């Protein structure tokens, strides 16, 4: 039987709709987004992984200036 790919889930902030940083980077490298939104790939990280990568939670990150968000996302291959 076929297993569902985590890459096809488009819900945000829920464990079943999350990916690791490595998985997201692979998607970006191959440009195979499926139903994922390439402009906000960071939202697919689990809350724990998000904090580990960016050293802030998603709410704090969303309050940063857009240029700062983009700089951080570029640093980790998410933009």
PQR file with spaces between the fields and no chain letter, atoms N, CA, C, O and H, PARSE charges and radii, in Angstrom:
ATOM       1  N    UNK     1       0.825   -1.195    0.000 -0.4000 1.5000
ATOM       2  CA   UNK     1       0.000    0.000    0.000 -0.0000 2.0000
ATOM       3  C    UNK     1       0.867    1.255    0.000  0.5500 1.7000
ATOM       4  O    UNK     1       1.961    1.284    0.564 -0.5500 1.4000
ATOM       5  N    UNK     2       0.347    2.276   -0.642 -0.4000 1.5000
ATOM       6  CA   UNK     2       1.076    3.548   -0.693 -0.0000 2.0000
ATOM       7  C    UNK     2       0.985    4.251    0.648  0.5500 1.7000
ATOM       8  O    UNK     2      -0.067    4.275    1.287 -0.5500 1.4000
ATOM       9  H    UNK     2      -0.542    2.253   -1.100  0.4000 1.0000
ATOM      10  N    UNK     3       2.114    4.825    1.066 -0.4000 1.5000
ATOM      11  CA   UNK     3       2.087    5.623    2.287 -0.0000 2.0000
ATOM      12  C    UNK     3       1.947    7.080    1.882  0.5500 1.7000
ATOM      13  O    UNK     3       2.446    7.494    0.836 -0.5500 1.4000
ATOM      14  H    UNK     3       2.969    4.805    0.548  0.4000 1.0000
ATOM      15  N    UNK     4       1.273    7.843    2.708 -0.4000 1.5000
ATOM      16  CA   UNK     4       1.080    9.256    2.412 -0.0000 2.0000
ATOM      17  C    UNK     4       2.373   10.001    2.658  0.5500 1.7000
ATOM      18  O    UNK     4       3.022    9.810    3.686 -0.5500 1.4000
ATOM      19  H    UNK     4       0.868    7.506    3.557  0.4000 1.0000
ATOM      20  N    UNK     5       2.745   10.841    1.724 -0.4000 1.5000
ATOM      21  CA   UNK     5       3.945   11.654    1.862 -0.0000 2.0000
ATOM      22  C    UNK     5       3.665   12.836    2.768  0.5500 1.7000
ATOM      23  O    UNK     5       2.646   13.509    2.618 -0.5500 1.4000
ATOM      24  H    UNK     5       2.217   10.997    0.889  0.4000 1.0000
ATOM      25  N    UNK     6       4.556   13.089    3.702 -0.4000 1.5000
ATOM      26  CA   UNK     6       4.398   14.244    4.582 -0.0000 2.0000
ATOM      27  C    UNK     6       4.500   15.536    3.785  0.5500 1.7000
ATOM      28  O    UNK     6       4.050   16.582    4.252 -0.5500 1.4000
ATOM      29  H    UNK     6       5.384   12.542    3.823  0.4000 1.0000
ATOM      30  N    UNK     7       5.081   15.484    2.595 -0.4000 1.5000
ATOM      31  CA   UNK     7       5.261   16.672    1.779 -0.0000 2.0000
ATOM      32  C    UNK     7       3.957   17.181    1.182  0.5500 1.7000
ATOM      33  O    UNK     7       3.900   18.318    0.714 -0.5500 1.4000
ATOM      34  H    UNK     7       5.447   14.634    2.216  0.4000 1.0000
ATOM      35  N    UNK     8       2.929   16.380    1.189 -0.4000 1.5000
ATOM      36  CA   UNK     8       1.667   16.771    0.574 -0.0000 2.0000
ATOM      37  C    UNK     8       0.722   17.444    1.560  0.5500 1.7000
ATOM      38  O    UNK     8      -0.308   17.979    1.150 -0.5500 1.4000
ATOM      39  H    UNK     8       2.975   15.457    1.570  0.4000 1.0000
ATOM      40  N    UNK     9       1.035   17.431    2.808 -0.4000 1.5000
ATOM      41  CA   UNK     9       0.166   18.009    3.828 -0.0000 2.0000
ATOM      42  C    UNK     9       0.353   19.512    3.858  0.5500 1.7000
ATOM      43  O    UNK     9       1.484   19.998    3.874 -0.5500 1.4000
ATOM      44  H    UNK     9       1.872   16.997    3.141  0.4000 1.0000
ATOM      45  N    UNK    10      -0.737   20.247    3.867 -0.4000 1.5000
ATOM      46  CA   UNK    10      -0.630   21.701    3.803 -0.0000 2.0000
ATOM      47  C    UNK    10      -1.133   22.388    5.052  0.5500 1.7000
ATOM      48  O    UNK    10      -1.426   23.583    5.010 -0.5500 1.4000
ATOM      49  H    UNK    10      -1.656   19.852    3.854  0.4000 1.0000
ATOM      50  N    UNK    11      -1.245   21.681    6.162 -0.4000 1.5000
ATOM      51  CA   UNK    11      -1.665   22.310    7.408 -0.0000 2.0000
ATOM      52  C    UNK    11      -0.442   22.817    8.147  0.5500 1.7000
ATOM      53  O    UNK    11       0.628   22.213    8.080 -0.5500 1.4000
ATOM      54  H    UNK    11      -1.007   20.710    6.196  0.4000 1.0000
ATOM      55  N    UNK    12      -0.599   23.908    8.840 -0.4000 1.5000
ATOM      56  CA   UNK    12       0.512   24.518    9.558 -0.0000 2.0000
ATOM      57  C    UNK    12       0.360   24.332   11.056  0.5500 1.7000
ATOM      58  O    UNK    12      -0.748   24.350   11.593 -0.5500 1.4000
ATOM      59  H    UNK    12      -1.468   24.400    8.894  0.4000 1.0000
ATOM      60  N    UNK    13       1.503   24.150   11.728 -0.4000 1.5000
ATOM      61  CA   UNK    13       1.514   24.123   13.180 -0.0000 2.0000
ATOM      62  C    UNK    13       0.966   22.854   13.802  0.5500 1.7000
ATOM      63  O    UNK    13       0.762   22.808   15.015 -0.5500 1.4000
ATOM      64  H    UNK    13       2.403   24.134   11.293  0.4000 1.0000
ATOM      65  N    UNK    14       0.725   21.841   13.020 -0.4000 1.5000
ATOM      66  CA   UNK    14       0.255   20.574   13.548 -0.0000 2.0000
ATOM      67  C    UNK    14       1.305   19.528   13.233  0.5500 1.7000
ATOM      68  O    UNK    14       1.874   19.525   12.142 -0.5500 1.4000
ATOM      69  H    UNK    14       0.891   21.879   12.034  0.4000 1.0000
ATOM      70  N    UNK    15       1.565   18.638   14.183 -0.4000 1.5000
ATOM      71  CA   UNK    15       2.642   17.666   14.013 -0.0000 2.0000
ATOM      72  C    UNK    15       2.533   16.867   12.720  0.5500 1.7000
ATOM      73  O    UNK    15       3.551   16.578   12.090 -0.5500 1.4000
ATOM      74  H    UNK    15       1.102   18.641   15.070  0.4000 1.0000
ATOM      75  N    UNK    16       1.308   16.502   12.308 -0.4000 1.5000
ATOM      76  CA   UNK    16       1.194   15.709   11.099 -0.0000 2.0000
ATOM      77  C    UNK    16       1.482   16.514    9.841  0.5500 1.7000
ATOM      78  O    UNK    16       1.603   15.928    8.765 -0.5500 1.4000
ATOM      79  H    UNK    16       0.481   16.737   12.820  0.4000 1.0000
ATOM      80  N    UNK    17       1.597   17.829    9.933 -0.4000 1.5000
ATOM      81  CA   UNK    17       1.899   18.669    8.784 -0.0000 2.0000
ATOM      82  C    UNK    17       3.287   19.263    8.846  0.5500 1.7000
ATOM      83  O    UNK    17       3.562   20.281    8.211 -0.5500 1.4000
ATOM      84  H    UNK    17       1.498   18.305   10.807  0.4000 1.0000
ATOM      85  N    UNK    18       4.168   18.627    9.612 -0.4000 1.5000
ATOM      86  CA   UNK    18       5.494   19.190    9.804 -0.0000 2.0000
ATOM      87  C    UNK    18       6.567   18.328    9.148  0.5500 1.7000
ATOM      88  O    UNK    18       6.362   17.157    8.830 -0.5500 1.4000
ATOM      89  H    UNK    18       3.945   17.799   10.127  0.4000 1.0000
ATOM      90  N    UNK    19       7.710   18.962    8.963 -0.4000 1.5000
ATOM      91  CA   UNK    19       8.859   18.299    8.346 -0.0000 2.0000
ATOM      92  C    UNK    19      10.115   18.724    9.104  0.5500 1.7000
ATOM      93  O    UNK    19      10.112   19.723    9.823 -0.5500 1.4000
ATOM      94  H    UNK    19       7.877   19.913    9.221  0.4000 1.0000
ATOM      95  N    UNK    20      11.170   17.963    8.935 -0.4000 1.5000
ATOM      96  CA   UNK    20      12.445   18.356    9.522 -0.0000 2.0000
ATOM      97  C    UNK    20      13.086   19.406    8.617  0.5500 1.7000
ATOM      98  O    UNK    20      12.674   19.574    7.470 -0.5500 1.4000
ATOM      99  H    UNK    20      11.172   17.151    8.351  0.4000 1.0000
ATOM     100  N    UNK    21      14.079   20.102    9.126 -0.4000 1.5000
ATOM     101  CA   UNK    21      14.815   21.077    8.330 -0.0000 2.0000
ATOM     102  C    UNK    21      15.430   20.394    7.111  0.5500 1.7000
ATOM     103  O    UNK    21      15.404   20.941    6.008 -0.5500 1.4000
ATOM     104  H    UNK    21      14.414   19.966   10.059  0.4000 1.0000
ATOM     105  N    UNK    22      15.970   19.221    7.310 -0.4000 1.5000
ATOM     106  CA   UNK    22      16.592   18.467    6.209 -0.0000 2.0000
ATOM     107  C    UNK    22      15.570   18.141    5.115  0.5500 1.7000
ATOM     108  O    UNK    22      15.874   18.272    3.929 -0.5500 1.4000
ATOM     109  H    UNK    22      15.991   18.778    8.206  0.4000 1.0000
ATOM     110  N    UNK    23      14.376   17.723    5.498 -0.4000 1.5000
ATOM     111  CA   UNK    23      13.332   17.410    4.515 -0.0000 2.0000
ATOM     112  C    UNK    23      12.933   18.652    3.720  0.5500 1.7000
ATOM     113  O    UNK    23      12.752   18.590    2.504 -0.5500 1.4000
ATOM     114  H    UNK    23      14.129   17.616    6.461  0.4000 1.0000
ATOM     115  N    UNK    24      12.801   19.767    4.410 -0.4000 1.5000
ATOM     116  CA   UNK    24      12.433   21.017    3.738 -0.0000 2.0000
ATOM     117  C    UNK    24      13.526   21.434    2.765  0.5500 1.7000
ATOM     118  O    UNK    24      13.233   21.856    1.646 -0.5500 1.4000
ATOM     119  H    UNK    24      12.948   19.817    5.398  0.4000 1.0000
ATOM     120  N    UNK    25      14.770   21.321    3.176 -0.4000 1.5000
ATOM     121  CA   UNK    25      15.882   21.694    2.302 -0.0000 2.0000
ATOM     122  C    UNK    25      15.911   20.816    1.054  0.5500 1.7000
ATOM     123  O    UNK    25      16.216   21.304   -0.034 -0.5500 1.4000
ATOM     124  H    UNK    25      15.009   20.978    4.084  0.4000 1.0000
ATOM     125  N    UNK    26      15.600   19.527    1.195 -0.4000 1.5000
ATOM     126  CA   UNK    26      15.545   18.630    0.041 -0.0000 2.0000
ATOM     127  C    UNK    26      14.443   19.061   -0.927  0.5500 1.7000
ATOM     128  O    UNK    26      14.652   19.083   -2.140 -0.5500 1.4000
ATOM     129  H    UNK    26      15.353   19.130    2.079  0.4000 1.0000
ATOM     130  N    UNK    27      13.282   19.402   -0.394 -0.4000 1.5000
ATOM     131  CA   UNK    27      12.173   19.870   -1.228 -0.0000 2.0000
ATOM     132  C    UNK    27      12.592   21.120   -1.988  0.5500 1.7000
ATOM     133  O    UNK    27      12.349   21.228   -3.190 -0.5500 1.4000
ATOM     134  H    UNK    27      13.113   19.384    0.592  0.4000 1.0000
ATOM     135  N    UNK    28      13.215   22.058   -1.299 -0.4000 1.5000
ATOM     136  CA   UNK    28      13.646   23.310   -1.933 -0.0000 2.0000
ATOM     137  C    UNK    28      14.717   23.043   -2.988  0.5500 1.7000
ATOM     138  O    UNK    28      14.677   23.629   -4.069 -0.5500 1.4000
ATOM     139  H    UNK    28      13.413   21.970   -0.322  0.4000 1.0000
ATOM     140  N    UNK    29      15.657   22.180   -2.690 -0.4000 1.5000
ATOM     141  CA   UNK    29      16.732   21.874   -3.639 -0.0000 2.0000
ATOM     142  C    UNK    29      16.201   21.251   -4.924  0.5500 1.7000
ATOM     143  O    UNK    29      16.723   21.515   -6.008 -0.5500 1.4000
ATOM     144  H    UNK    29      15.689   21.703   -1.811  0.4000 1.0000
ATOM     145  N    UNK    30      15.170   20.430   -4.805 -0.4000 1.5000
ATOM     146  CA   UNK    30      14.610   19.745   -5.970 -0.0000 2.0000
ATOM     147  C    UNK    30      13.419   20.482   -6.570  0.5500 1.7000
ATOM     148  O    UNK    30      12.888   20.080   -7.605 -0.5500 1.4000
ATOM     149  H    UNK    30      14.746   20.215   -3.925  0.4000 1.0000
ATOM     150  N    UNK    31      13.001   21.570   -5.907 -0.4000 1.5000
ATOM     151  CA   UNK    31      11.862   22.377   -6.365 -0.0000 2.0000
ATOM     152  C    UNK    31      10.616   21.530   -6.613  0.5500 1.7000
ATOM     153  O    UNK    31       9.894   21.736   -7.589 -0.5500 1.4000
ATOM     154  H    UNK    31      13.432   21.897   -5.066  0.4000 1.0000
ATOM     155  N    UNK    32      10.378   20.582   -5.720 -0.4000 1.5000
ATOM     156  CA   UNK    32       9.199   19.719   -5.795 -0.0000 2.0000
ATOM     157  C    UNK    32       8.286   20.046   -4.629  0.5500 1.7000
ATOM     158  O    UNK    32       8.212   19.302   -3.651 -0.5500 1.4000
ATOM     159  H    UNK    32      10.965   20.415   -4.927  0.4000 1.0000
ATOM     160  N    UNK    33       7.591   21.171   -4.746 -0.4000 1.5000
ATOM     161  CA   UNK    33       6.801   21.682   -3.630 -0.0000 2.0000
ATOM     162  C    UNK    33       5.458   20.993   -3.441  0.5500 1.7000
ATOM     163  O    UNK    33       4.927   20.984   -2.330 -0.5500 1.4000
ATOM     164  H    UNK    33       7.651   21.776   -5.540  0.4000 1.0000
ATOM     165  N    UNK    34       4.899   20.417   -4.498 -0.4000 1.5000
ATOM     166  CA   UNK    34       3.573   19.812   -4.373 -0.0000 2.0000
ATOM     167  C    UNK    34       2.599   20.859   -3.884  0.5500 1.7000
ATOM     168  O    UNK    34       2.443   21.903   -4.516 -0.5500 1.4000
ATOM     169  H    UNK    34       5.331   20.425   -5.400  0.4000 1.0000
ATOM     170  N    UNK    35       1.942   20.598   -2.768 -0.4000 1.5000
ATOM     171  CA   UNK    35       0.990   21.554   -2.208 -0.0000 2.0000
ATOM     172  C    UNK    35       1.622   22.473   -1.170  0.5500 1.7000
ATOM     173  O    UNK    35       0.926   23.288   -0.563 -0.5500 1.4000
ATOM     174  H    UNK    35       2.069   19.749   -2.254  0.4000 1.0000
ATOM     175  N    UNK    36       2.913   22.355   -0.960 -0.4000 1.5000
ATOM     176  CA   UNK    36       3.604   23.210    0.003 -0.0000 2.0000
ATOM     177  C    UNK    36       3.744   24.624   -0.544  0.5500 1.7000
ATOM     178  O    UNK    36       3.871   24.819   -1.753 -0.5500 1.4000
ATOM     179  H    UNK    36       3.478   21.693   -1.452  0.4000 1.0000
ATOM     180  N    UNK    37       3.720   25.600    0.340 -0.4000 1.5000
ATOM     181  CA   UNK    37       3.882   26.994   -0.057 -0.0000 2.0000
ATOM     182  C    UNK    37       5.357   27.373    0.056  0.5500 1.7000
ATOM     183  O    UNK    37       5.876   27.468    1.168 -0.5500 1.4000
ATOM     184  H    UNK    37       3.616   25.442    1.322  0.4000 1.0000
ATOM     185  N    UNK    38       6.040   27.589   -1.061 -0.4000 1.5000
ATOM     186  CA   UNK    38       7.474   27.873   -1.031 -0.0000 2.0000
ATOM     187  C    UNK    38       7.832   29.194   -0.358  0.5500 1.7000
ATOM     188  O    UNK    38       8.986   29.393    0.021 -0.5500 1.4000
ATOM     189  H    UNK    38       5.618   27.511   -1.965  0.4000 1.0000
ATOM     190  N    UNK    39       6.876   30.091   -0.203 -0.4000 1.5000
ATOM     191  CA   UNK    39       7.158   31.385    0.415 -0.0000 2.0000
ATOM     192  C    UNK    39       7.167   31.338    1.938  0.5500 1.7000
ATOM     193  O    UNK    39       7.557   32.310    2.584 -0.5500 1.4000
ATOM     194  H    UNK    39       5.938   29.929   -0.511  0.4000 1.0000
ATOM     195  N    UNK    40       6.741   30.220    2.517 -0.4000 1.5000
ATOM     196  CA   UNK    40       6.715   30.129    3.987 -0.0000 2.0000
ATOM     197  C    UNK    40       7.071   28.715    4.459  0.5500 1.7000
ATOM     198  O    UNK    40       6.384   28.141    5.304 -0.5500 1.4000
ATOM     199  H    UNK    40       6.423   29.430    1.992  0.4000 1.0000
ATOM     200  N    UNK    41       8.135   28.176    3.911 -0.4000 1.5000
ATOM     201  CA   UNK    41       8.556   26.816    4.243 -0.0000 2.0000
ATOM     202  C    UNK    41       8.881   26.642    5.726  0.5500 1.7000
ATOM     203  O    UNK    41       8.746   25.546    6.270 -0.5500 1.4000
ATOM     204  H    UNK    41       8.693   28.643    3.224  0.4000 1.0000
ATOM     205  N    UNK    42       9.307   27.719    6.372 -0.4000 1.5000
ATOM     206  CA   UNK    42       9.661   27.633    7.788 -0.0000 2.0000
ATOM     207  C    UNK    42       8.480   27.213    8.658  0.5500 1.7000
ATOM     208  O    UNK    42       8.682   26.659    9.738 -0.5500 1.4000
ATOM     209  H    UNK    42       9.416   28.609    5.930  0.4000 1.0000
ATOM     210  N    UNK    43       7.269   27.463    8.213 -0.4000 1.5000
ATOM     211  CA   UNK    43       6.091   27.114    9.000 -0.0000 2.0000
ATOM     212  C    UNK    43       5.848   25.613    9.064  0.5500 1.7000
ATOM     213  O    UNK    43       5.051   25.149    9.880 -0.5500 1.4000
ATOM     214  H    UNK    43       7.105   27.913    7.335  0.4000 1.0000
ATOM     215  N    UNK    44       6.518   24.857    8.222 -0.4000 1.5000
ATOM     216  CA   UNK    44       6.380   23.401    8.243 -0.0000 2.0000
ATOM     217  C    UNK    44       7.274   22.753    9.301  0.5500 1.7000
ATOM     218  O    UNK    44       7.139   21.561    9.577 -0.5500 1.4000
ATOM     219  H    UNK    44       7.165   25.234    7.559  0.4000 1.0000
ATOM     220  N    UNK    45       8.178   23.522    9.891 -0.4000 1.5000
ATOM     221  CA   UNK    45       9.015   22.986   10.969 -0.0000 2.0000
ATOM     222  C    UNK    45       8.161   22.759   12.213  0.5500 1.7000
ATOM     223  O    UNK    45       7.230   23.521   12.473 -0.5500 1.4000
ATOM     224  H    UNK    45       8.288   24.491    9.667  0.4000 1.0000
ATOM     225  N    UNK    46       8.470   21.717   12.981 -0.4000 1.5000
ATOM     226  CA   UNK    46       7.803   21.547   14.271 -0.0000 2.0000
ATOM     227  C    UNK    46       8.179   22.733   15.146  0.5500 1.7000
ATOM     228  O    UNK    46       9.173   23.410   14.883 -0.5500 1.4000
ATOM     229  H    UNK    46       9.226   21.097   12.770  0.4000 1.0000
ATOM     230  N    UNK    47       7.402   22.986   16.171 -0.4000 1.5000
ATOM     231  CA   UNK    47       7.712   24.097   17.076 -0.0000 2.0000
ATOM     232  C    UNK    47       9.100   23.932   17.688  0.5500 1.7000
ATOM     233  O    UNK    47       9.857   24.896   17.799 -0.5500 1.4000
ATOM     234  H    UNK    47       6.594   22.436   16.385  0.4000 1.0000
ATOM     235  N    UNK    48       9.421   22.715   18.078 -0.4000 1.5000
ATOM     236  CA   UNK    48      10.722   22.443   18.681 -0.0000 2.0000
ATOM     237  C    UNK    48      11.854   22.684   17.689  0.5500 1.7000
ATOM     238  O    UNK    48      12.856   23.316   18.025 -0.5500 1.4000
ATOM     239  H    UNK    48       8.805   21.932   17.987  0.4000 1.0000
ATOM     240  N    UNK    49      11.696   22.181   16.468 -0.4000 1.5000
ATOM     241  CA   UNK    49      12.720   22.353   15.431 -0.0000 2.0000
ATOM     242  C    UNK    49      12.849   23.828   15.044  0.5500 1.7000
ATOM     243  O    UNK    49      13.951   24.314   14.789 -0.5500 1.4000
ATOM     244  H    UNK    49      10.882   21.667   16.194  0.4000 1.0000
ATOM     245  N    UNK    50      11.729   24.528   15.003 -0.4000 1.5000
ATOM     246  CA   UNK    50      11.734   25.952   14.660 -0.0000 2.0000
ATOM     247  C    UNK    50      12.597   26.727   15.656  0.5500 1.7000
ATOM     248  O    UNK    50      13.438   27.534   15.259 -0.5500 1.4000
ATOM     249  H    UNK    50      10.834   24.133   15.210  0.4000 1.0000
ATOM     250  N    UNK    51      12.388   26.482   16.937 -0.4000 1.5000
ATOM     251  CA   UNK    51      13.165   27.154   17.985 -0.0000 2.0000
ATOM     252  C    UNK    51      14.633   26.760   17.894  0.5500 1.7000
ATOM     253  O    UNK    51      15.517   27.596   18.080 -0.5500 1.4000
ATOM     254  H    UNK    51      11.705   25.827   17.260  0.4000 1.0000
ATOM     255  N    UNK    52      14.889   25.499   17.611 -0.4000 1.5000
ATOM     256  CA   UNK    52      16.266   25.015   17.471 -0.0000 2.0000
ATOM     257  C    UNK    52      16.983   25.729   16.321  0.5500 1.7000
ATOM     258  O    UNK    52      18.157   26.076   16.447 -0.5500 1.4000
ATOM     259  H    UNK    52      14.171   24.820   17.459  0.4000 1.0000
ATOM     260  N    UNK    53      16.288   25.949   15.205 -0.4000 1.5000
ATOM     261  CA   UNK    53      16.875   26.580   14.028 -0.0000 2.0000
ATOM     262  C    UNK    53      17.012   28.092   14.210  0.5500 1.7000
ATOM     263  O    UNK    53      18.086   28.654   13.991 -0.5500 1.4000
ATOM     264  H    UNK    53      15.334   25.667   15.103  0.4000 1.0000
ATOM     265  N    UNK    54      15.922   28.746   14.611 -0.4000 1.5000
ATOM     266  CA   UNK    54      15.889   30.212   14.633 -0.0000 2.0000
ATOM     267  C    UNK    54      16.133   30.840   16.011  0.5500 1.7000
ATOM     268  O    UNK    54      16.291   32.055   16.119 -0.5500 1.4000
ATOM     269  H    UNK    54      15.050   28.290   14.789  0.4000 1.0000
ATOM     270  N    UNK    55      16.164   30.022   17.048 -0.4000 1.5000
ATOM     271  CA   UNK    55      16.355   30.505   18.432 -0.0000 2.0000
ATOM     272  C    UNK    55      15.238   31.422   18.917  0.5500 1.7000
ATOM     273  O    UNK    55      15.421   32.159   19.886 -0.5500 1.4000
ATOM     274  H    UNK    55      16.036   29.034   16.960  0.4000 1.0000
ATOM     275  N    UNK    56      14.095   31.383   18.261 -0.4000 1.5000
ATOM     276  CA   UNK    56      12.881   32.082   18.704 -0.0000 2.0000
ATOM     277  C    UNK    56      11.687   31.219   18.299  0.5500 1.7000
ATOM     278  O    UNK    56      11.807   30.356   17.430 -0.5500 1.4000
ATOM     279  H    UNK    56      13.946   30.784   17.475  0.4000 1.0000
ATOM     280  N    UNK    57      10.532   31.456   18.933 -0.4000 1.5000
ATOM     281  CA   UNK    57       9.352   30.701   18.541 -0.0000 2.0000
ATOM     282  C    UNK    57       8.704   31.341   17.312  0.5500 1.7000
ATOM     283  O    UNK    57       9.111   32.420   16.881 -0.5500 1.4000
ATOM     284  H    UNK    57      10.434   32.157   19.639  0.4000 1.0000
ATOM     285  N    UNK    58       7.703   30.679   16.755 -0.4000 1.5000
ATOM     286  CA   UNK    58       7.075   31.150   15.513 -0.0000 2.0000
ATOM     287  C    UNK    58       6.418   32.513   15.692  0.5500 1.7000
ATOM     288  O    UNK    58       6.464   33.346   14.786 -0.5500 1.4000
ATOM     289  H    UNK    58       7.372   29.803   17.104  0.4000 1.0000
ATOM     290  N    UNK    59       5.813   32.747   16.841 -0.4000 1.5000
ATOM     291  CA   UNK    59       5.153   34.034   17.087 -0.0000 2.0000
ATOM     292  C    UNK    59       6.169   35.180   17.101  0.5500 1.7000
ATOM     293  O    UNK    59       5.943   36.220   16.483 -0.5500 1.4000
ATOM     294  H    UNK    59       5.776   32.071   17.577  0.4000 1.0000
ATOM     295  N    UNK    60       7.274   34.988   17.798 -0.4000 1.5000
ATOM     296  CA   UNK    60       8.318   36.007   17.860 -0.0000 2.0000
ATOM     297  C    UNK    60       8.917   36.232   16.476  0.5500 1.7000
ATOM     298  O    UNK    60       9.161   37.371   16.078 -0.5500 1.4000
ATOM     299  H    UNK    60       7.458   34.143   18.300  0.4000 1.0000
ATOM     300  N    UNK    61       9.150   35.162   15.757 -0.4000 1.5000
ATOM     301  CA   UNK    61       9.704   35.252   14.404 -0.0000 2.0000
ATOM     302  C    UNK    61       8.789   36.080   13.494  0.5500 1.7000
ATOM     303  O    UNK    61       9.262   36.893   12.701 -0.5500 1.4000
ATOM     304  H    UNK    61       8.952   34.236   16.081  0.4000 1.0000
ATOM     305  N    UNK    62       7.487   35.864   13.617 -0.4000 1.5000
ATOM     306  CA   UNK    62       6.529   36.572   12.758 -0.0000 2.0000
ATOM     307  C    UNK    62       6.513   38.076   13.021  0.5500 1.7000
ATOM     308  O    UNK    62       6.076   38.852   12.171 -0.5500 1.4000
ATOM     309  H    UNK    62       7.103   35.203   14.261  0.4000 1.0000
ATOM     310  N    UNK    63       6.986   38.485   14.193 -0.4000 1.5000
ATOM     311  CA   UNK    63       7.027   39.912   14.546 -0.0000 2.0000
ATOM     312  C    UNK    63       8.318   40.600   14.111  0.5500 1.7000
ATOM     313  O    UNK    63       8.434   41.823   14.193 -0.5500 1.4000
ATOM     314  H    UNK    63       7.340   37.855   14.883  0.4000 1.0000
ATOM     315  N    UNK    64       9.294   39.807   13.645 -0.4000 1.5000
ATOM     316  CA   UNK    64      10.545   40.388   13.154 -0.0000 2.0000
ATOM     317  C    UNK    64      10.286   41.104   11.837  0.5500 1.7000
ATOM     318  O    UNK    64       9.367   40.737   11.105 -0.5500 1.4000
ATOM     319  H    UNK    64       9.200   38.814   13.578  0.4000 1.0000
ATOM     320  N    UNK    65      11.093   42.130   11.523 -0.4000 1.5000
ATOM     321  CA   UNK    65      10.953   42.777   10.205 -0.0000 2.0000
ATOM     322  C    UNK    65      11.145   41.738    9.098  0.5500 1.7000
ATOM     323  O    UNK    65      11.920   40.793    9.249 -0.5500 1.4000
ATOM     324  H    UNK    65      11.839   42.428   12.117  0.4000 1.0000
ATOM     325  N    UNK    66      10.440   41.920    7.999 -0.4000 1.5000
ATOM     326  CA   UNK    66      10.485   40.969    6.890 -0.0000 2.0000
ATOM     327  C    UNK    66      11.909   40.721    6.400  0.5500 1.7000
ATOM     328  O    UNK    66      12.272   39.586    6.093 -0.5500 1.4000
ATOM     329  H    UNK    66       9.810   42.687    7.876  0.4000 1.0000
ATOM     330  N    UNK    67      12.722   41.787    6.325 -0.4000 1.5000
ATOM     331  CA   UNK    67      14.102   41.614    5.847 -0.0000 2.0000
ATOM     332  C    UNK    67      14.878   40.685    6.774  0.5500 1.7000
ATOM     333  O    UNK    67      15.705   39.895    6.318 -0.5500 1.4000
ATOM     334  H    UNK    67      12.427   42.709    6.574  0.4000 1.0000
ATOM     335  N    UNK    68      14.610   40.779    8.080 -0.4000 1.5000
ATOM     336  CA   UNK    68      15.306   39.932    9.053 -0.0000 2.0000
ATOM     337  C    UNK    68      14.845   38.475    8.920  0.5500 1.7000
ATOM     338  O    UNK    68      15.657   37.552    8.975 -0.5500 1.4000
ATOM     339  H    UNK    68      13.938   41.421    8.451  0.4000 1.0000
ATOM     340  N    UNK    69      13.537   38.283    8.745 -0.4000 1.5000
ATOM     341  CA   UNK    69      13.009   36.935    8.534 -0.0000 2.0000
ATOM     342  C    UNK    69      13.657   36.307    7.300  0.5500 1.7000
ATOM     343  O    UNK    69      14.101   35.160    7.340 -0.5500 1.4000
ATOM     344  H    UNK    69      12.877   39.033    8.700  0.4000 1.0000
ATOM     345  N    UNK    70      13.708   37.061    6.211 -0.4000 1.5000
ATOM     346  CA   UNK    70      14.280   36.546    4.964 -0.0000 2.0000
ATOM     347  C    UNK    70      15.762   36.223    5.100  0.5500 1.7000
ATOM     348  O    UNK    70      16.237   35.226    4.556 -0.5500 1.4000
ATOM     349  H    UNK    70      13.348   37.993    6.178  0.4000 1.0000
ATOM     350  N    UNK    71      16.491   37.065    5.825 -0.4000 1.5000
ATOM     351  CA   UNK    71      17.914   36.808    6.056 -0.0000 2.0000
ATOM     352  C    UNK    71      18.107   35.502    6.818  0.5500 1.7000
ATOM     353  O    UNK    71      18.971   34.698    6.469 -0.5500 1.4000
ATOM     354  H    UNK    71      16.105   37.875    6.266  0.4000 1.0000
ATOM     355  N    UNK    72      17.309   35.293    7.849 -0.4000 1.5000
ATOM     356  CA   UNK    72      17.400   34.061    8.632 -0.0000 2.0000
ATOM     357  C    UNK    72      16.997   32.844    7.803  0.5500 1.7000
ATOM     358  O    UNK    72      17.635   31.794    7.881 -0.5500 1.4000
ATOM     359  H    UNK    72      16.607   35.946    8.132  0.4000 1.0000
ATOM     360  N    UNK    73      15.945   32.988    7.015 -0.4000 1.5000
ATOM     361  CA   UNK    73      15.501   31.867    6.180 -0.0000 2.0000
ATOM     362  C    UNK    73      16.565   31.505    5.146  0.5500 1.7000
ATOM     363  O    UNK    73      16.796   30.323    4.892 -0.5500 1.4000
ATOM     364  H    UNK    73      15.427   33.840    6.951  0.4000 1.0000
ATOM     365  N    UNK    74      17.208   32.492    4.552 -0.4000 1.5000
ATOM     366  CA   UNK    74      18.282   32.240    3.578 -0.0000 2.0000
ATOM     367  C    UNK    74      19.435   31.501    4.234  0.5500 1.7000
ATOM     368  O    UNK    74      20.029   30.606    3.633 -0.5500 1.4000
ATOM     369  H    UNK    74      17.020   33.452    4.758  0.4000 1.0000
ATOM     370  N    UNK    75      19.748   31.874    5.460 -0.4000 1.5000
ATOM     371  CA   UNK    75      20.852   31.255    6.193 -0.0000 2.0000
ATOM     372  C    UNK    75      20.665   29.739    6.323  0.5500 1.7000
ATOM     373  O    UNK    75      21.641   28.989    6.355 -0.5500 1.4000
ATOM     374  H    UNK    75      19.266   32.601    5.948  0.4000 1.0000
ATOM     375  N    UNK    76      19.421   29.300    6.396 -0.4000 1.5000
ATOM     376  CA   UNK    76      19.141   27.873    6.600 -0.0000 2.0000
ATOM     377  C    UNK    76      18.531   27.200    5.372  0.5500 1.7000
ATOM     378  O    UNK    76      18.001   26.093    5.467 -0.5500 1.4000
ATOM     379  H    UNK    76      18.628   29.909    6.370  0.4000 1.0000
ATOM     380  N    UNK    77      18.607   27.872    4.214 -0.4000 1.5000
ATOM     381  CA   UNK    77      18.108   27.279    2.977 -0.0000 2.0000
ATOM     382  C    UNK    77      16.602   27.161    2.904  0.5500 1.7000
ATOM     383  O    UNK    77      16.071   26.243    2.279 -0.5500 1.4000
ATOM     384  H    UNK    77      19.038   28.772    4.137  0.4000 1.0000
ATOM     385  N    UNK    78      15.909   28.101    3.550 -0.4000 1.5000
ATOM     386  CA   UNK    78      14.440   28.064    3.554 -0.0000 2.0000
ATOM     387  C    UNK    78      13.830   29.172    2.705  0.5500 1.7000
ATOM     388  O    UNK    78      12.619   29.392    2.735 -0.5500 1.4000
ATOM     389  H    UNK    78      16.340   28.847    4.057  0.4000 1.0000
ATOM     390  N    UNK    79      14.670   29.867    1.950 -0.4000 1.5000
ATOM     391  CA   UNK    79      14.175   30.989    1.145 -0.0000 2.0000
ATOM     392  C    UNK    79      14.883   31.015   -0.187  0.5500 1.7000
ATOM     393  O    UNK    79      14.610   31.885   -1.014 -0.5500 1.4000
ATOM     394  H    UNK    79      15.654   29.689    1.925  0.4000 1.0000
